[in-house]
Amino acid sequence: MNSEQTSVEEAQFRLLFEASPNPYLILRPDRNFTVVAVNERYLAATGTNRADILGRGLFEVFPDNPDDQSGSGVSDLRTSLERVLRDKARDLMGVQKYDIPRRDGEGFEVKYWSPENTPVFAPDGSIAFIIHHVEDITDFVLMRERASQESAEKLEQVSERAQKMEAEVMRRATEVKDANRQIKAAMEKVEAANRAKSIFLANMSHELRTPLNAILGFCRLMRNAKDATTEQMQKLDIIARSGEYLLNLINNILDISKIESGHVSLEEGDLDLHHLLHETQSMMHVRAVEKGLSFAMVLARDFPRYVSVDAGKLRQILINLIGNAVKFTRSGGIILRARISSRDSPQRVRVRFEVEDSGPGIRAEDRERIFSPFKQLGNQPRSGEGTGLGLSICKQYAELMGGQIGVRTEPGKGSVFQFEIPLSITRPTVEISDRSPSRVTGLAQGQPRYRLLVAEDQPDNRQLLHLLLEPLGFDIREAVNGREAVTLFEQWHPHLIWMDIRMPEMDGMQATRKIKASEAGAQTKIVALTAHALEDERNEILAAGCDDFIRKPYQDVEIFEALERNLGVRFAYAEEHSPAAAGEAGAVSLAQLERLPSDLLRDLRDAAVLLDGPRCLAIAGRIDADESELRGRLQHMVTELQYTELLQVLDNAIAMRPA
């Protein structure tokens, strides 16, 4: 069952629910009986607004009337709902008197209802929801009370009318039962459709990530080969970018699925925000230059650096917004701005990000729907790519982080997408290394020859790991399924096993449990290499006994870092064997920069933010002759386009200066 079928089932349920002539509430079976859905008929009957009811406990909305000495139906309703939870059965309450708070807050209005509470069960037998239906019989009750006070000669006529109304109530009760059955069946279909969609997405993600791992992995191996020509590297870069684009589409679809199912949560942590922004700028600058566009970033001078935030979600919002700007802009450029918009306290601020482009702009009628899933604008130039998910994910993530997103635009004059989020300012906890990552050339001296077992049913992925690790000095053996992995473990006793999860005969989790059950296996490190992407699957894999977890497609550095974490492996890097190169591109220390004037540091940083190479070189040339070594290192970073590293060390130096 696909997402389109799910939408149809949801639409059918919504139509039945809203079109019903009877008042309905759908309650969550928690302590407060929280209202999760209400139809228009119920709002009209109670004189309430949808915003006043949804998400609140039922008895917060309809409290007891302290002035009612005759007894209220509110307490009877609570007893009925608790009886449904205890007996897991429908409960008919009969005629109940309720005092409904007036909308103007002035007292209560008497209502007589015939309520019914019906449980809706989840697949595991627990109660998922409670359908609370009421039949408003106030007119009937009040009429019967008036009839008892009228003259005896009218009693027979009133009684006859009452009997007709009772018959009508019974007829309506039958309709309600039928409607309840239809709503219950529709909700069960929606639940089943959502489960089927999750299974389908998980399977499709696995099937797509597995070949992407081989494509991107072999691209990196070929590009890092010593005999690779410039033309070959350019073509490999095209393949790699296409693969990364496909991976981004897969991740977007999974993100939307997790958002819809409510499985997305914040993962806040300490972060160097300036570093994240410069990293994003470096990555997106390449895309802009490929289209002949300019790209600049402007940070306010008081913009916070060390903060607590969900870095992954913030990075994705920025990349999606800048990526859209690049995609739909034909000439001109893009500007990323960041500033503080307000301060709640010295440690709590709201920051505002803006992505301005010189693209075609957006029509007024399109400004709201662009944030809905799968929406692309007909007046935009066709880019040949995109699913229409990016802005929807941005909106969901911004709101999850406590902020909001919007757009200012005018057709033909570009757009400015802006979002605000709250941040907590923290103290610096981690020093950012000034040295850029280096190519691993082998194992450092004085280490054992580690035995690594690769358990993987796909031959391309086995070969990828073999070619990556064996030249560095590891002993490698391969298993094509879980059963063979267990046998090789017992015979060869590897130090670490790279374990694929989905394999024939015996899957990776079964093999892991079997290996970890032995005394030797308890000492053997097992790292899951899997195309599974959902968080629930990750937890299940780790619970099976795996010591670490890496998703496909993976980067070489993730493999090396896993070996460092789990075995304590120490690697040798390219620059360790090239003293000349190290001297030429040596790291710039904070101690050296402390000797430079503040205005020179700020001028150099402003030029680096704009990626203005000639201006950076000219500013570095102003450094005195007795600091020629420092001047040469800074100029080398500019000519090698090491702007991220340059900005990091400049920001560190500027932050150390008194304000």
C-alpha positions as CSV (number, residue, x, y, z in Angstrom):
1,M,0.0,0.0,0.0
2,N,1.6,3.3,-1.0
3,S,1.3,6.9,0.3
4,E,-1.5,7.7,-2.3
5,Q,-3.7,4.9,-0.9
6,T,-3.0,6.1,2.6
7,S,-4.1,9.6,1.7
8,V,-7.3,8.2,0.2
9,E,-8.1,6.3,3.4
10,E,-7.4,9.3,5.5
11,A,-9.6,11.5,3.3
12,Q,-12.5,8.9,3.6
13,F,-12.2,8.9,7.3
14,R,-12.1,12.7,7.5
15,L,-15.2,12.9,5.2
16,L,-17.2,10.5,7.4
17,F,-16.1,12.2,10.6
18,E,-16.9,15.7,9.5
19,A,-20.1,15.0,7.6
20,S,-21.7,13.1,10.5
21,P,-24.9,14.8,11.8
22,N,-23.9,13.7,15.3
23,P,-21.4,15.3,17.7
24,Y,-18.1,13.3,17.9
25,L,-14.9,13.5,19.9
26,I,-11.9,11.2,19.5
27,L,-9.9,10.8,22.8
28,R,-6.5,9.5,23.5
29,P,-6.7,6.8,26.3
30,D,-4.3,8.7,28.7
31,R,-4.9,10.0,32.2
32,N,-6.5,13.2,30.9
33,F,-8.4,11.7,28.0
34,T,-6.7,14.2,25.6
35,V,-8.9,15.4,22.7
36,V,-7.2,14.5,19.4
37,A,-10.1,15.2,17.0
38,V,-13.5,16.9,17.1
39,N,-16.1,17.4,14.4
40,E,-18.0,20.6,13.5
41,R,-21.3,19.2,14.9
42,Y,-19.7,18.8,18.4
43,L,-18.3,22.4,18.3
44,A,-21.7,23.7,17.4
45,A,-23.4,21.7,20.1
46,T,-21.0,22.9,22.9
47,G,-20.3,26.4,21.6
48,T,-16.6,25.9,21.6
49,N,-13.7,26.5,19.2
50,R,-11.5,23.8,17.8
51,A,-8.4,25.5,19.1
52,D,-9.9,25.5,22.6
53,I,-10.4,21.7,22.6
54,L,-7.7,20.0,20.6
55,G,-4.7,18.8,22.7
56,R,-6.4,19.5,26.0
57,G,-7.8,17.0,28.5
58,L,-11.6,16.5,28.2
59,F,-12.2,17.5,31.8
60,E,-10.1,20.7,31.4
61,V,-12.6,21.7,28.6
62,F,-15.8,20.7,30.5
63,P,-15.2,21.0,34.2
64,D,-17.8,20.3,36.9
65,N,-20.2,23.1,37.8
66,P,-19.7,23.9,41.5
67,D,-23.1,25.6,41.7
68,D,-25.0,22.5,40.4
69,Q,-26.6,20.8,43.5
70,S,-28.4,18.2,41.4
71,G,-25.2,16.3,40.3
72,S,-23.4,16.7,37.0
73,G,-22.9,14.2,34.2
74,V,-19.2,15.1,34.0
75,S,-18.4,12.7,36.8
76,D,-20.5,10.0,35.2
77,L,-18.6,10.6,32.0
78,R,-15.3,10.1,33.7
79,T,-16.6,6.8,35.3
80,S,-17.8,5.6,31.9
81,L,-14.5,6.4,30.2
82,E,-12.6,4.6,32.9
83,R,-15.0,1.6,32.6
84,V,-14.1,1.5,28.8
85,L,-10.4,1.4,29.6
86,R,-10.9,-1.3,32.2
87,D,-13.4,-3.5,30.3
88,K,-12.3,-2.7,26.8
89,A,-15.9,-2.6,25.7
90,R,-18.4,0.0,24.5
91,D,-20.3,1.8,27.2
92,L,-23.8,3.4,26.8
93,M,-24.5,6.0,29.5
94,G,-28.2,6.7,29.0
95,V,-29.6,10.2,29.5
96,Q,-27.1,12.5,31.3
97,K,-27.4,16.1,32.5
98,Y,-24.4,18.4,31.7
99,D,-23.6,21.9,32.6
100,I,-21.7,23.3,29.6
101,P,-19.6,26.5,30.3
102,R,-20.8,29.4,28.2
103,R,-18.4,30.8,25.6
104,D,-18.6,34.2,27.2
105,G,-17.5,32.6,30.6
106,E,-20.8,33.8,32.3
107,G,-22.1,30.6,34.0
108,F,-23.2,27.3,32.5
109,E,-25.8,26.1,30.0
110,V,-27.9,23.0,30.8
111,K,-27.6,20.2,28.2
112,Y,-29.1,16.7,28.2
113,W,-27.2,14.2,26.2
114,S,-27.3,10.5,25.5
115,P,-23.6,9.6,25.4
116,E,-21.8,6.5,24.1
117,N,-18.1,5.7,24.4
118,T,-16.6,3.2,22.0
119,P,-13.0,1.9,22.0
120,V,-10.8,1.6,18.9
121,F,-8.1,-1.1,19.2
122,A,-4.6,-1.1,17.9
123,P,-3.1,-4.2,16.2
124,D,-1.6,-5.3,19.5
125,G,-4.9,-5.4,21.3
126,S,-4.5,-2.2,23.3
127,I,-6.9,0.8,23.0
128,A,-5.6,3.3,20.5
129,F,-8.5,5.8,20.7
130,I,-11.9,6.2,22.3
131,I,-14.8,7.5,20.1
132,H,-17.1,9.7,22.3
133,H,-20.5,10.3,20.7
134,V,-23.4,12.2,22.1
135,E,-27.0,12.6,21.0
136,D,-28.3,16.0,22.1
137,I,-31.8,15.3,23.5
138,T,-32.1,18.6,25.5
139,D,-35.2,19.6,23.5
140,F,-36.8,16.3,24.2
141,V,-36.1,16.4,27.9
142,L,-37.2,20.0,28.4
143,M,-40.3,19.3,26.4
144,R,-41.2,16.3,28.6
145,E,-40.6,18.4,31.7
146,R,-42.9,21.1,30.4
147,A,-45.5,18.5,29.5
148,S,-45.7,17.3,33.1
149,Q,-46.7,20.8,34.2
150,E,-49.3,21.4,31.6
151,S,-53.0,20.6,31.9
152,A,-54.2,17.0,32.0
153,E,-56.1,17.4,28.7
154,K,-52.8,18.0,26.8
155,L,-50.9,15.1,28.5
156,E,-51.9,12.5,25.9
157,Q,-50.9,14.7,23.0
158,V,-47.5,15.5,24.6
159,S,-46.9,11.8,25.4
160,E,-47.6,10.9,21.8
161,R,-45.0,13.4,20.6
162,A,-42.5,12.1,23.2
163,Q,-43.0,8.6,21.9
164,K,-42.2,9.8,18.4
165,M,-39.1,11.5,19.6
166,E,-38.0,8.4,21.4
167,A,-38.5,6.5,18.2
168,E,-36.4,9.0,16.4
169,V,-33.7,8.7,19.1
170,M,-33.6,5.0,18.6
171,R,-33.4,5.4,14.8
172,R,-30.6,7.9,15.2
173,A,-28.8,5.6,17.7
174,T,-28.8,2.9,15.0
175,E,-27.3,5.3,12.6
176,V,-24.7,6.3,15.2
177,K,-23.7,2.6,15.6
178,D,-23.3,2.2,11.9
179,A,-21.2,5.4,11.7
180,N,-19.1,4.2,14.6
181,R,-18.4,1.0,12.8
182,Q,-17.4,2.8,9.6
183,I,-15.2,5.3,11.5
184,K,-13.5,2.4,13.4
185,A,-12.9,0.5,10.2
186,A,-11.6,3.6,8.4
187,M,-9.1,4.3,11.3
188,E,-7.9,0.7,11.2
189,K,-7.3,1.0,7.5
190,V,-5.3,4.2,8.0
191,E,-3.2,2.5,10.7
192,A,-2.6,-0.5,8.4
193,A,-1.7,1.8,5.5
194,N,0.8,3.7,7.6
195,R,2.5,0.5,8.7
196,A,2.7,-0.7,5.1
197,K,4.1,2.6,4.0
198,S,6.8,2.4,6.6
199,I,7.8,-1.1,5.6
200,F,7.9,-0.1,1.9
201,L,10.1,3.0,2.6
202,A,12.5,1.0,4.7
203,N,12.8,-1.7,2.0
204,M,13.2,0.8,-0.8
205,S,15.8,2.8,1.2
206,H,17.8,-0.4,1.7
207,E,17.7,-1.4,-1.9
208,L,18.8,2.0,-3.1
209,R,21.5,2.7,-0.5
210,T,23.2,-0.7,-1.1
211,P,24.3,0.1,-4.8
212,L,24.9,3.8,-3.9
213,N,27.5,2.6,-1.3
214,A,29.5,0.8,-4.1
215,I,29.1,3.7,-6.6
216,L,30.3,6.4,-4.2
217,G,32.9,4.2,-2.6
218,F,34.6,3.2,-5.8
219,C,34.4,6.9,-7.0
220,R,36.5,7.9,-4.0
221,L,39.0,5.1,-4.4
222,M,39.5,6.0,-8.1
223,R,39.7,9.7,-7.4
224,N,42.4,9.1,-4.7
225,A,44.5,6.9,-7.0
226,K,47.9,8.4,-7.6
227,D,47.7,8.0,-11.4
228,A,44.2,9.6,-11.7
229,T,44.2,12.4,-14.3
230,T,42.5,15.8,-13.9
231,E,39.9,14.8,-16.6
232,Q,39.2,11.5,-14.8
233,M,38.8,13.2,-11.5
234,Q,36.3,15.7,-13.0
235,K,34.2,12.9,-14.4
236,L,34.4,11.0,-11.1
237,D,33.2,14.2,-9.3
238,I,30.2,14.3,-11.6
239,I,29.3,10.7,-10.7
240,A,29.8,11.4,-7.0
241,R,27.6,14.5,-7.1
242,S,24.9,12.5,-8.9
243,G,25.1,9.8,-6.3
244,E,25.0,12.3,-3.4
245,Y,21.9,13.9,-5.0
246,L,20.1,10.5,-5.1
247,L,21.1,9.9,-1.5
248,N,19.6,13.3,-0.6
249,L,16.3,12.4,-2.3
250,I,16.1,9.2,-0.3
251,N,16.8,11.0,2.9
252,N,14.2,13.6,2.2
253,I,11.5,10.9,1.6
254,L,12.5,9.2,4.9
255,D,12.4,12.5,6.7
256,I,8.9,13.2,5.5
257,S,7.8,9.7,6.5
258,K,9.3,10.1,10.0
259,I,7.7,13.6,10.4
260,E,4.2,12.2,9.4
261,S,4.5,9.3,11.8
262,G,5.6,11.6,14.7
263,H,9.0,9.8,15.1
264,V,11.2,13.0,14.8
265,S,12.6,14.5,17.9
266,L,15.2,17.1,18.7
267,E,18.8,16.0,19.3
268,E,20.4,19.1,20.8
269,G,24.1,19.3,21.6
270,D,26.9,21.9,21.9
271,L,28.0,23.3,18.6
272,D,30.5,25.8,17.0
273,L,27.8,27.6,15.0
274,H,30.4,29.7,13.1
275,H,32.1,26.5,12.0
276,L,28.8,25.0,10.8
277,L,28.0,28.1,8.8
278,H,31.5,28.3,7.1
279,E,31.3,24.6,6.3
280,T,27.9,25.1,4.7
281,Q,29.2,28.1,2.8
282,S,32.2,26.2,1.4
283,M,30.0,23.3,0.2
284,M,27.2,25.5,-1.4
285,H,29.8,27.9,-2.9
286,V,30.9,25.2,-5.2
287,R,27.3,24.6,-6.5
288,A,26.9,28.4,-7.0
289,V,30.1,28.8,-8.9
290,E,29.2,25.9,-11.2
291,K,26.2,27.9,-12.3
292,G,28.1,31.2,-12.6
293,L,26.5,32.7,-9.5
294,S,28.1,34.6,-6.6
295,F,27.5,33.4,-3.1
296,A,28.3,35.4,0.1
297,M,27.7,35.0,3.8
298,V,27.2,37.9,6.2
299,L,27.4,37.3,9.9
300,A,26.5,40.0,12.4
301,R,29.5,40.8,14.6
302,D,27.6,39.8,17.8
303,F,26.3,36.6,16.2
304,P,26.8,33.8,18.8
305,R,29.4,31.1,18.2
306,Y,29.1,28.4,20.8
307,V,25.5,27.3,21.1
308,S,23.3,24.3,22.0
309,V,21.1,23.3,19.0
310,D,20.1,20.3,16.8
311,A,23.0,20.7,14.3
312,G,21.7,18.1,11.9
313,K,18.3,19.8,11.5
314,L,19.7,23.3,11.3
315,R,22.2,22.2,8.7
316,Q,19.5,20.6,6.6
317,I,17.3,23.7,6.7
318,L,20.2,25.9,5.5
319,I,21.3,23.4,2.8
320,N,17.7,23.1,1.5
321,L,17.1,26.8,1.3
322,I,20.4,27.6,-0.3
323,G,20.1,24.7,-2.6
324,N,16.7,25.9,-3.8
325,A,18.1,29.4,-4.3
326,V,21.0,28.0,-6.5
327,K,18.6,25.8,-8.4
328,F,16.1,28.5,-9.4
329,T,18.5,31.4,-9.9
330,R,19.9,31.9,-13.4
331,S,22.0,35.0,-12.9
332,G,23.2,37.2,-10.0
333,G,23.8,35.5,-6.7
334,I,22.7,34.3,-3.3
335,I,23.4,35.9,0.1
336,L,23.2,34.1,3.5
337,R,22.7,36.5,6.4
338,A,22.6,35.6,10.1
339,R,21.9,37.9,13.1
340,I,20.3,38.0,16.6
341,S,16.7,39.0,16.3
342,S,15.9,39.2,20.1
343,R,17.3,38.3,23.5
344,D,15.2,36.6,26.1
345,S,18.2,36.4,28.5
346,P,22.0,36.7,28.3
347,Q,22.2,32.9,27.5
348,R,18.9,32.6,25.5
349,V,18.5,34.3,22.1
350,R,16.4,34.0,19.0
351,V,18.5,34.1,15.8
352,R,17.3,34.9,12.3
353,F,18.7,33.4,9.1
354,E,17.9,34.8,5.7
355,V,18.7,33.4,2.2
356,E,18.3,36.0,-0.5
357,D,18.4,35.2,-4.2
358,S,18.1,37.1,-7.4
359,G,15.8,34.4,-9.0
360,P,12.3,34.7,-10.6
361,G,10.4,35.3,-7.3
362,I,7.2,33.6,-6.3
363,R,3.5,34.6,-7.0
364,A,1.4,35.6,-4.0
365,E,-1.0,32.6,-4.5
366,D,1.9,30.2,-4.2
367,R,3.6,31.5,-1.1
368,E,1.7,29.2,1.3
369,R,1.5,26.0,-0.7
370,I,5.3,25.9,-1.4
371,F,5.7,24.6,2.2
372,S,3.4,21.6,1.5
373,P,4.9,18.3,0.6
374,F,5.4,17.5,-3.2
375,K,4.6,21.0,-4.3
376,Q,6.6,22.7,-7.0
377,L,5.8,25.9,-8.8
378,G,4.7,26.0,-12.3
379,N,6.2,29.4,-13.0
380,Q,9.7,28.4,-12.0
381,P,12.3,27.4,-14.5
382,R,12.5,23.6,-14.9
383,S,15.6,22.3,-13.2
384,G,15.1,18.7,-13.9
385,E,15.5,17.7,-10.3
386,G,13.7,17.9,-7.0
387,T,10.7,16.2,-5.3
388,G,9.0,19.2,-3.7
389,L,9.9,17.9,-0.2
390,G,12.7,20.3,0.8
391,L,10.6,23.3,1.9
392,S,8.1,21.1,3.7
393,I,11.0,19.6,5.7
394,C,12.4,23.0,6.4
395,K,9.0,24.1,7.8
396,Q,8.5,21.0,10.0
397,Y,12.1,21.2,11.4
398,A,11.9,25.0,12.1
399,E,8.6,24.5,14.0
400,L,10.0,21.5,15.8
401,M,12.9,23.6,17.0
402,G,10.5,26.2,18.3
403,G,10.7,28.7,15.4
404,Q,8.9,29.6,12.2
405,I,9.7,30.1,8.6
406,G,8.4,32.4,5.9
407,V,9.2,34.1,2.6
408,R,9.3,37.7,1.2
409,T,9.1,37.8,-2.5
410,E,8.0,39.6,-5.6
411,P,7.8,38.0,-9.1
412,G,10.8,39.0,-11.2
413,K,12.7,40.5,-8.2
414,G,13.9,37.5,-6.3
415,S,13.0,36.0,-2.9
416,V,14.1,36.1,0.7
417,F,13.5,33.0,2.7
418,Q,13.9,33.6,6.5
419,F,13.5,31.5,9.6
420,E,14.0,32.2,13.3
421,I,14.8,29.7,16.0
422,P,15.7,30.0,19.7
423,L,19.3,29.1,20.8
424,S,21.1,28.7,24.1
425,I,24.5,30.2,24.2
426,T,27.1,27.9,25.7
427,R,30.8,28.1,26.5
428,P,33.4,26.7,24.1
429,T,33.9,23.0,24.8
430,V,35.9,21.7,21.8
431,E,38.9,23.2,20.0
432,I,38.5,23.0,16.2
433,S,41.6,21.6,14.5
434,D,43.3,23.9,12.1
435,R,44.7,21.0,10.1
436,S,42.5,19.7,7.3
437,P,41.8,16.0,7.0
438,S,44.7,14.1,5.4
439,R,44.8,11.0,3.3
440,V,45.4,7.8,5.3
441,T,48.5,5.9,3.9
442,G,48.8,3.0,6.3
443,L,49.1,1.9,9.9
444,A,51.4,3.8,12.3
445,Q,54.5,1.9,13.5
446,G,54.4,-0.5,16.4
447,Q,50.9,-2.0,16.0
448,P,49.8,-5.6,15.5
449,R,48.5,-6.8,12.1
450,Y,44.8,-6.7,12.7
451,R,42.4,-9.4,11.3
452,L,39.2,-8.0,9.8
453,L,36.3,-10.1,8.6
454,V,33.9,-8.6,6.0
455,A,30.4,-10.3,6.2
456,E,28.5,-8.9,3.1
457,D,26.4,-10.7,0.5
458,Q,27.0,-8.0,-2.2
459,P,30.3,-8.7,-4.0
460,D,30.8,-5.1,-5.0
461,N,30.6,-3.9,-1.3
462,R,32.9,-6.7,-0.2
463,Q,35.5,-5.7,-2.8
464,L,35.2,-2.0,-1.8
465,L,36.1,-2.6,1.8
466,H,38.8,-5.1,0.7
467,L,40.5,-2.5,-1.6
468,L,40.1,0.2,1.0
469,L,41.7,-1.6,4.0
470,E,44.0,-4.3,2.7
471,P,46.6,-1.9,1.2
472,L,46.9,-0.2,4.6
473,G,48.2,-3.4,6.3
474,F,45.1,-5.3,7.5
475,D,44.5,-9.0,7.0
476,I,41.0,-9.4,5.3
477,R,38.7,-12.4,4.9
478,E,35.2,-12.4,3.5
479,A,31.9,-14.1,4.2
480,V,28.9,-14.0,1.9
481,N,26.2,-14.7,4.5
482,G,25.7,-14.8,8.3
483,R,26.3,-18.6,8.6
484,E,29.6,-18.4,6.9
485,A,30.6,-15.4,9.1
486,V,30.0,-17.5,12.2
487,T,32.1,-20.3,10.8
488,L,35.0,-18.0,9.9
489,F,34.8,-16.3,13.3
490,E,35.2,-19.7,15.0
491,Q,38.1,-20.7,12.8
492,W,40.0,-17.4,12.4
493,H,39.1,-15.3,15.4
494,P,39.1,-11.8,13.8
495,H,39.7,-8.7,15.9
496,L,36.7,-6.9,14.2
497,I,33.8,-7.9,12.0
498,W,32.2,-5.6,9.5
499,M,28.6,-7.0,9.6
500,D,26.0,-6.4,6.9
501,I,22.5,-6.9,8.4
502,R,20.4,-8.2,5.5
503,M,22.0,-11.4,4.2
504,P,20.7,-14.8,3.0
505,E,20.7,-18.0,5.1
506,M,21.4,-16.1,8.4
507,D,21.0,-12.4,8.7
508,G,23.5,-10.1,10.4
509,M,21.6,-9.8,13.7
510,Q,21.2,-13.5,14.0
511,A,25.0,-14.0,13.3
512,T,25.9,-11.2,15.8
513,R,23.8,-12.9,18.6
514,K,25.4,-16.2,17.9
515,I,29.0,-14.8,17.9
516,K,28.4,-12.6,21.0
517,A,27.1,-15.6,22.9
518,S,30.5,-17.2,23.0
519,E,33.4,-16.1,25.3
520,A,35.7,-15.2,22.4
521,G,32.8,-13.4,20.6
522,A,32.2,-11.2,23.6
523,Q,35.7,-9.7,23.1
524,T,35.3,-9.4,19.3
525,K,34.1,-6.0,18.0
526,I,31.2,-6.1,15.5
527,V,30.4,-3.0,13.5
528,A,27.1,-3.0,11.6
529,L,27.5,-1.7,8.0
530,T,23.9,-1.5,6.8
531,A,21.6,0.3,4.4
532,H,18.9,0.4,7.1
533,A,18.1,4.0,7.8
534,L,15.3,4.3,10.3
535,E,16.2,5.0,14.0
536,D,14.1,2.1,15.3
537,E,16.1,-0.3,13.1
538,R,19.4,1.2,14.5
539,N,18.3,0.6,18.1
540,E,17.3,-3.0,17.2
541,I,20.7,-3.6,15.6
542,L,22.6,-2.3,18.6
543,A,20.4,-4.3,20.9
544,A,21.4,-7.5,19.0
545,G,25.0,-7.0,20.2
546,C,26.7,-4.8,17.6
547,D,29.3,-2.5,19.1
548,D,29.0,0.2,16.5
549,F,26.7,1.3,13.6
550,I,27.5,2.9,10.2
551,R,24.9,3.6,7.5
552,K,25.5,3.0,3.8
553,P,26.7,4.8,1.8
554,Y,29.5,5.6,4.1
555,Q,32.6,7.8,3.8
556,D,36.2,6.4,4.1
557,V,36.7,8.5,7.2
558,E,33.8,6.8,8.9
559,I,35.5,3.4,8.5
560,F,38.8,4.7,9.8
561,E,37.1,6.4,12.8
562,A,35.3,3.1,13.6
563,L,38.6,1.3,13.7
564,E,40.1,4.0,16.0
565,R,37.1,3.8,18.3
566,N,36.8,0.0,18.6
567,L,40.3,-1.2,18.2
568,G,42.5,1.8,19.0
569,V,44.1,1.7,15.6
570,R,46.5,4.5,14.8
571,F,47.0,5.6,11.2
572,A,49.8,7.2,9.3
573,Y,48.8,10.2,7.1
574,A,50.2,11.6,3.9
575,E,51.8,14.7,5.3
576,E,53.7,12.7,7.9
577,H,55.9,11.5,5.1
578,S,56.2,14.9,3.3
579,P,58.0,17.4,5.5
580,A,58.4,19.8,2.6
581,A,54.7,19.9,1.9
582,A,54.0,20.2,5.6
583,G,56.3,23.2,5.9
584,E,54.7,24.9,2.9
585,A,51.1,24.4,4.1
586,G,51.9,24.4,7.9
587,A,49.1,25.2,10.3
588,V,48.6,28.8,11.4
589,S,48.6,29.0,15.3
590,L,46.7,31.4,17.4
591,A,50.0,32.5,19.0
592,Q,51.2,33.7,15.6
593,L,47.9,35.6,14.8
594,E,48.0,37.3,18.2
595,R,50.9,39.4,16.9
596,L,48.8,40.8,14.0
597,P,46.7,44.1,14.3
598,S,43.0,43.6,14.9
599,D,42.0,45.6,11.9
600,L,44.1,43.4,9.6
601,L,42.6,40.3,11.1
602,R,39.0,41.6,10.6
603,D,39.8,42.8,7.0
604,L,41.2,39.4,6.1
605,R,38.2,37.6,7.7
606,D,35.7,39.8,5.7
607,A,37.5,39.1,2.5
608,A,37.6,35.3,3.3
609,V,33.8,35.3,4.0
610,L,33.3,36.7,0.5
611,L,35.8,34.2,-1.0
612,D,37.6,37.1,-2.5
613,G,41.0,35.5,-3.2
614,P,42.8,38.5,-4.7
615,R,41.8,40.8,-1.8
616,C,42.8,38.1,0.7
617,L,46.3,37.9,-0.9
618,A,46.6,41.6,-0.8
619,I,45.7,41.9,2.8
620,A,48.1,39.1,3.8
621,G,50.8,41.0,1.9
622,R,50.4,43.8,4.4
623,I,52.0,41.6,7.1
624,D,55.5,42.8,8.1
625,A,58.5,41.2,6.6
626,D,59.6,39.8,10.0
627,E,56.4,37.6,9.9
628,S,57.2,36.3,6.4
629,E,56.5,32.7,7.4
630,L,53.0,33.5,8.7
631,R,52.3,35.6,5.6
632,G,53.3,32.7,3.4
633,R,51.2,30.2,5.2
634,L,48.1,32.5,5.0
635,Q,48.6,33.1,1.3
636,H,49.1,29.4,0.7
637,M,45.7,28.7,2.4
638,V,44.1,31.2,0.1
639,T,45.6,29.8,-3.1
640,E,44.6,26.3,-2.0
641,L,41.0,27.5,-1.4
642,Q,41.2,26.5,2.2
643,Y,38.7,29.1,3.2
644,T,36.9,27.0,5.8
645,E,40.2,26.4,7.7
646,L,41.2,30.0,7.3
647,L,37.9,31.3,8.7
648,Q,38.1,28.9,11.6
649,V,41.5,30.1,12.8
650,L,40.7,33.8,12.1
651,D,37.4,33.5,14.1
652,N,39.4,31.9,17.0
653,A,41.9,34.7,17.0
654,I,39.3,37.4,16.8
655,A,37.2,35.8,19.6
656,M,40.3,35.9,21.8
657,R,40.6,39.7,21.4
658,P,38.9,42.0,23.9
659,A,35.7,43.5,22.6
